[in-house]
Amino acid sequence: MKYRSLGRTGWKLSEISFGAWAIGGAWGNVHDEESMATLHAALDGGVNFFDTADVYGDGRSERLLAKLKRERKEKFYIATKAGRRLPKQTTENYSRKDINAFVHRSLENLKTDTIDLLQLHCPPTKVYYRPNVFGILDDLVTMAPKLALFWYQNQPSSSPRASPG
C-alpha cells in the first residue's frame, strides 16, 4: 500500500480508502459479521482511511467502525460526514445547534471523543459563502475539541483546518 500525507496534519493516509456506505445496510441485506470481516481485511491490506457518514444505515456504518477500533490496535483514520439529516437542505439549517447535534451523534456512534475528519455532506453551494458555518466548525476544532480536522471545498482558502497539537 502507498501512503500520502494529508496537508500539514502529519497523517499518512493510504491511497486507497474504504467507503462504508454499503455496510450501513441501506442497499440490500447486509450482515455485520461480513462487514466486520471486510473491514478487517481492508486493515490487513494496509488501508488506514475509512469514509462514512452519520446517515449510512442511520449510523450503522459508524458503529461498525467503532467496533473495528475496539478490535484492532493499529492507528487508522475515520472521515465522517454531517448535514444530510437536515429536514430541508437550506443554508439557514446549517446552524450551530444542528451541526453540534450531528457531531455529537457521530461521536456517540464512533465511541470516541474526537472525530478525525468531518466533511459537510453535500451542502447547498451557498453554505460555502457563510463564514459563520465555518466559524462553528472552527470552534469544534479549537474550543471543544470535538474535531481533529474538517474539510470543505470551493472556499478561497481551500485547505483543511486542523486542531493545534
Phi and psi in degrees as GROMACS dihedral restraints (atoms count N, CA, C in turn):
[ dihedral_restraints ]
;  ai    aj    ak    al  type     phi  dphi    fc
    3     4     5     6     1   -99.8    20    10
    4     5     6     7     1   149.7    20    10
    6     7     8     9     1  -127.6    20    10
    7     8     9    10     1   151.1    20    10
    9    10    11    12     1  -131.4    20    10
   10    11    12    13     1   150.2    20    10
   12    13    14    15     1   -76.5    20    10
   13    14    15    16     1   142.0    20    10
   15    16    17    18     1  -100.5    20    10
   16    17    18    19     1    99.5    20    10
   18    19    20    21     1    53.1    20    10
   19    20    21    22     1  -134.0    20    10
   21    22    23    24     1  -101.8    20    10
   22    23    24    25     1    18.5    20    10
   24    25    26    27     1   -75.4    20    10
   25    26    27    28     1   -22.2    20    10
   27    28    29    30     1    84.9    20    10
   28    29    30    31     1    -2.1    20    10
   30    31    32    33     1   -79.6    20    10
   31    32    33    34     1   135.6    20    10
   33    34    35    36     1  -107.6    20    10
   34    35    36    37     1   107.4    20    10
   36    37    38    39     1  -103.0    20    10
   37    38    39    40     1   142.9    20    10
   39    40    41    42     1   -63.2    20    10
   40    41    42    43     1   143.3    20    10
   42    43    44    45     1   -66.4    20    10
   43    44    45    46     1   -24.3    20    10
   45    46    47    48     1  -106.7    20    10
   46    47    48    49     1   129.2    20    10
   48    49    50    51     1  -112.9    20    10
   49    50    51    52     1   169.6    20    10
   51    52    53    54     1  -107.9    20    10
   52    53    54    55     1   117.0    20    10
   54    55    56    57     1   -87.8    20    10
   55    56    57    58     1   121.3    20    10
   57    58    59    60     1   -99.0    20    10
   58    59    60    61     1    19.1    20    10
   60    61    62    63     1   -61.0    20    10
   61    62    63    64     1   -50.2    20    10
   63    64    65    66     1   -63.3    20    10
   64    65    66    67     1   -34.0    20    10
   66    67    68    69     1   -75.1    20    10
   67    68    69    70     1    -8.3    20    10
   69    70    71    72     1   -68.4    20    10
   70    71    72    73     1   -25.1    20    10
   72    73    74    75     1    96.3    20    10
   73    74    75    76     1     8.9    20    10
   75    76    77    78     1   -80.2    20    10
   76    77    78    79     1   -10.8    20    10
   78    79    80    81     1  -119.0    20    10
   79    80    81    82     1    69.8    20    10
   81    82    83    84     1    95.0    20    10
   82    83    84    85     1  -172.4    20    10
   84    85    86    87     1   -75.3    20    10
   85    86    87    88     1   124.1    20    10
   87    88    89    90     1  -126.6    20    10
   88    89    90    91     1   133.8    20    10
   90    91    92    93     1  -110.9    20    10
   91    92    93    94     1   130.6    20    10
   93    94    95    96     1   -58.2    20    10
   94    95    96    97     1   -35.6    20    10
   96    97    98    99     1   -62.7    20    10
   97    98    99   100     1   -43.7    20    10
   99   100   101   102     1   -67.3    20    10
  100   101   102   103     1   -40.1    20    10
  102   103   104   105     1   -62.3    20    10
  103   104   105   106     1   -44.8    20    10
  105   106   107   108     1   -64.7    20    10
  106   107   108   109     1   -39.8    20    10
  108   109   110   111     1   -62.2    20    10
  109   110   111   112     1   -38.1    20    10
  111   112   113   114     1   -68.9    20    10
  112   113   114   115     1   -41.7    20    10
  114   115   116   117     1   -62.4    20    10
  115   116   117   118     1   -43.1    20    10
  117   118   119   120     1   -63.0    20    10
  118   119   120   121     1   -41.0    20    10
  120   121   122   123     1   -63.2    20    10
  121   122   123   124     1   -37.5    20    10
  123   124   125   126     1   -62.4    20    10
  124   125   126   127     1   -46.8    20    10
  126   127   128   129     1   -61.6    20    10
  127   128   129   130     1   -43.2    20    10
  129   130   131   132     1   -59.9    20    10
  130   131   132   133     1   -31.3    20    10
  132   133   134   135     1   -84.1    20    10
  133   134   135   136     1     0.7    20    10
  135   136   137   138     1   101.1    20    10
  136   137   138   139     1    -2.9    20    10
  138   139   140   141     1   -68.1    20    10
  139   140   141   142     1   130.3    20    10
  141   142   143   144     1  -131.1    20    10
  142   143   144   145     1    16.2    20    10
  144   145   146   147     1  -133.3    20    10
  145   146   147   148     1   120.8    20    10
  147   148   149   150     1  -121.8    20    10
  148   149   150   151     1   135.3    20    10
  150   151   152   153     1  -113.0    20    10
  151   152   153   154     1   128.3    20    10
  153   154   155   156     1  -144.3    20    10
  154   155   156   157     1  -172.5    20    10
  156   157   158   159     1  -157.1    20    10
  157   158   159   160     1   155.6    20    10
  159   160   161   162     1   -64.5    20    10
  160   161   162   163     1   -21.3    20    10
  162   163   164   165     1   -93.0    20    10
  163   164   165   166     1    -7.0    20    10
  165   166   167   168     1   -71.3    20    10
  166   167   168   169     1   104.5    20    10
  168   169   170   171     1    65.2    20    10
  169   170   171   172     1    31.3    20    10
  171   172   173   174     1    55.0    20    10
  172   173   174   175     1    40.0    20    10
  174   175   176   177     1    97.0    20    10
  175   176   177   178     1    -4.4    20    10
  177   178   179   180     1   -58.8    20    10
  178   179   180   181     1   -44.9    20    10
  180   181   182   183     1   -65.7    20    10
  181   182   183   184     1   -36.3    20    10
  183   184   185   186     1   -62.4    20    10
  184   185   186   187     1   -42.0    20    10
  186   187   188   189     1   -66.2    20    10
  187   188   189   190     1   -35.4    20    10
  189   190   191   192     1   -66.7    20    10
  190   191   192   193     1   -38.5    20    10
  192   193   194   195     1   -67.5    20    10
  193   194   195   196     1   -33.3    20    10
  195   196   197   198     1   -63.4    20    10
  196   197   198   199     1   -39.6    20    10
  198   199   200   201     1   -64.6    20    10
  199   200   201   202     1   -40.2    20    10
  201   202   203   204     1   -60.7    20    10
  202   203   204   205     1   -41.1    20    10
  204   205   206   207     1   -60.4    20    10
  205   206   207   208     1   -37.7    20    10
  207   208   209   210     1   -70.7    20    10
  208   209   210   211     1   -31.6    20    10
  210   211   212   213     1   -87.7    20    10
  211   212   213   214     1   -19.3    20    10
  213   214   215   216     1  -121.7    20    10
  214   215   216   217     1   149.7    20    10
  216   217   218   219     1   -99.2    20    10
  217   218   219   220     1   -24.9    20    10
  219   220   221   222     1   -68.9    20    10
  220   221   222   223     1   153.1    20    10
  222   223   224   225     1   -75.8    20    10
  223   224   225   226     1   130.7    20    10
  225   226   227   228     1  -143.5    20    10
  226   227   228   229     1   163.0    20    10
  228   229   230   231     1  -114.9    20    10
  229   230   231   232     1   143.5    20    10
  231   232   233   234     1  -123.0    20    10
  232   233   234   235     1   125.0    20    10
  234   235   236   237     1  -103.1    20    10
  235   236   237   238     1   127.5    20    10
  237   238   239   240     1  -122.5    20    10
  238   239   240   241     1   171.4    20    10
  240   241   242   243     1  -126.7    20    10
  241   242   243   244     1   157.7    20    10
  243   244   245   246     1  -141.0    20    10
  244   245   246   247     1   151.0    20    10
  246   247   248   249     1   124.2    20    10
  247   248   249   250     1   -23.9    20    10
  249   250   251   252     1   -76.2    20    10
  250   251   252   253     1   -11.0    20    10
  252   253   254   255     1   -78.2    20    10
  253   254   255   256     1   -10.0    20    10
  255   256   257   258     1   -61.0    20    10
  256   257   258   259     1   140.0    20    10
  258   259   260   261     1   -65.3    20    10
  259   260   261   262     1   -28.2    20    10
  261   262   263   264     1  -144.4    20    10
  262   263   264   265     1   133.4    20    10
  264   265   266   267     1   -82.2    20    10
  265   266   267   268     1    86.1    20    10
  267   268   269   270     1  -126.3    20    10
  268   269   270   271     1   157.1    20    10
  270   271   272   273     1   -64.3    20    10
  271   272   273   274     1   -33.6    20    10
  273   274   275   276     1   -64.2    20    10
  274   275   276   277     1   -27.6    20    10
  276   277   278   279     1   -76.8    20    10
  277   278   279   280     1    -8.8    20    10
  279   280   281   282     1   -86.5    20    10
  280   281   282   283     1    65.4    20    10
  282   283   284   285     1   -97.1    20    10
  283   284   285   286     1   166.7    20    10
  285   286   287   288     1   -58.0    20    10
  286   287   288   289     1   -44.4    20    10
  288   289   290   291     1   -58.9    20    10
  289   290   291   292     1   -49.0    20    10
  291   292   293   294     1   -68.9    20    10
  292   293   294   295     1   -44.9    20    10
  294   295   296   297     1   -62.2    20    10
  295   296   297   298     1   -43.9    20    10
  297   298   299   300     1   -60.6    20    10
  298   299   300   301     1   -40.6    20    10
  300   301   302   303     1   -63.1    20    10
  301   302   303   304     1   -43.1    20    10
  303   304   305   306     1   -61.5    20    10
  304   305   306   307     1   -46.9    20    10
  306   307   308   309     1   -62.5    20    10
  307   308   309   310     1   -45.9    20    10
  309   310   311   312     1   -65.3    20    10
  310   311   312   313     1   -36.0    20    10
  312   313   314   315     1   -64.8    20    10
  313   314   315   316     1   -43.7    20    10
  315   316   317   318     1   -65.0    20    10
  316   317   318   319     1   -39.7    20    10
  318   319   320   321     1   -58.6    20    10
  319   320   321   322     1   -42.0    20    10
  321   322   323   324     1   -65.5    20    10
  322   323   324   325     1   -46.9    20    10
  324   325   326   327     1   -60.5    20    10
  325   326   327   328     1   -42.2    20    10
  327   328   329   330     1   -82.9    20    10
  328   329   330   331     1    -7.2    20    10
  330   331   332   333     1    53.1    20    10
  331   332   333   334     1    53.1    20    10
  333   334   335   336     1  -142.5    20    10
  334   335   336   337     1   165.4    20    10
  336   337   338   339     1   -94.9    20    10
  337   338   339   340     1   -19.8    20    10
  339   340   341   342     1  -140.2    20    10
  340   341   342   343     1   132.5    20    10
  342   343   344   345     1   -84.8    20    10
  343   344   345   346     1   131.5    20    10
  345   346   347   348     1   -61.2    20    10
  346   347   348   349     1   -52.6    20    10
  348   349   350   351     1  -146.0    20    10
  349   350   351   352     1   126.0    20    10
  351   352   353   354     1  -111.6    20    10
  352   353   354   355     1   133.1    20    10
  354   355   356   357     1  -119.3    20    10
  355   356   357   358     1   143.2    20    10
  357   358   359   360     1   -75.5    20    10
  358   359   360   361     1   130.9    20    10
  360   361   362   363     1   -92.0    20    10
  361   362   363   364     1    93.0    20    10
  363   364   365   366     1    54.9    20    10
  364   365   366   367     1    52.6    20    10
  366   367   368   369     1   -71.6    20    10
  367   368   369   370     1   158.5    20    10
  369   370   371   372     1   -59.6    20    10
  370   371   372   373     1   145.2    20    10
  372   373   374   375     1   -53.2    20    10
  373   374   375   376     1   -36.1    20    10
  375   376   377   378     1   -62.9    20    10
  376   377   378   379     1   -21.6    20    10
  378   379   380   381     1   -60.9    20    10
  379   380   381   382     1   -34.0    20    10
  381   382   383   384     1   -63.4    20    10
  382   383   384   385     1   -17.4    20    10
  384   385   386   387     1  -107.3    20    10
  385   386   387   388     1    17.7    20    10
  387   388   389   390     1  -111.4    20    10
  388   389   390   391     1    94.9    20    10
  390   391   392   393     1   -57.4    20    10
  391   392   393   394     1   -27.8    20    10
  393   394   395   396     1   -64.3    20    10
  394   395   396   397     1   -31.4    20    10
  396   397   398   399     1   -63.1    20    10
  397   398   399   400     1   -43.4    20    10
  399   400   401   402     1   -76.4    20    10
  400   401   402   403     1   -24.2    20    10
  402   403   404   405     1   -65.0    20    10
  403   404   405   406     1   -39.2    20    10
  405   406   407   408     1   -62.0    20    10
  406   407   408   409     1   -45.8    20    10
  408   409   410   411     1   -65.6    20    10
  409   410   411   412     1   -40.9    20    10
  411   412   413   414     1   -57.2    20    10
  412   413   414   415     1   -43.6    20    10
  414   415   416   417     1   -60.4    20    10
  415   416   417   418     1   -39.3    20    10
  417   418   419   420     1   -67.1    20    10
  418   419   420   421     1   -26.2    20    10
  420   421   422   423     1   -81.0    20    10
  421   422   423   424     1   -46.9    20    10
  423   424   425   426     1   -95.2    20    10
  424   425   426   427     1   -31.2    20    10
  426   427   428   429     1   -94.4    20    10
  427   428   429   430     1   -39.4    20    10
  429   430   431   432     1   -75.5    20    10
  430   431   432   433     1   -48.8    20    10
  432   433   434   435     1   -78.4    20    10
  433   434   435   436     1   125.5    20    10
  435   436   437   438     1  -100.5    20    10
  436   437   438   439     1   -17.9    20    10
  438   439   440   441     1  -120.9    20    10
  439   440   441   442     1   136.4    20    10
  441   442   443   444     1   -80.4    20    10
  442   443   444   445     1   -31.8    20    10
  444   445   446   447     1  -161.4    20    10
  445   446   447   448     1   144.5    20    10
  447   448   449   450     1  -130.4    20    10
  448   449   450   451     1   158.2    20    10
  450   451   452   453     1  -132.7    20    10
  451   452   453   454     1   140.1    20    10
  453   454   455   456     1  -146.0    20    10
  454   455   456   457     1   159.4    20    10
  456   457   458   459     1  -122.7    20    10
  457   458   459   460     1   170.6    20    10
  459   460   461   462     1    67.4    20    10
  460   461   462   463     1    20.3    20    10
  462   463   464   465     1  -100.6    20    10
  463   464   465   466     1   153.8    20    10
  465   466   467   468     1   -54.7    20    10
  466   467   468   469     1   -39.2    20    10
  468   469   470   471     1  -111.2    20    10
  469   470   471   472     1    81.9    20    10
  471   472   473   474     1   -81.4    20    10
  472   473   474   475     1    63.6    20    10
  474   475   476   477     1  -126.1    20    10
  475   476   477   478     1   155.2    20    10
  477   478   479   480     1   -64.8    20    10
  478   479   480   481     1   151.0    20    10
  480   481   482   483     1  -103.5    20    10
  481   482   483   484     1   126.3    20    10
  483   484   485   486     1  -121.7    20    10
  484   485   486   487     1   150.3    20    10
  486   487   488   489     1   -72.2    20    10
  487   488   489   490     1   147.3    20    10
  489   490   491   492     1   -72.2    20    10
  490   491   492   493     1   127.0    20    10
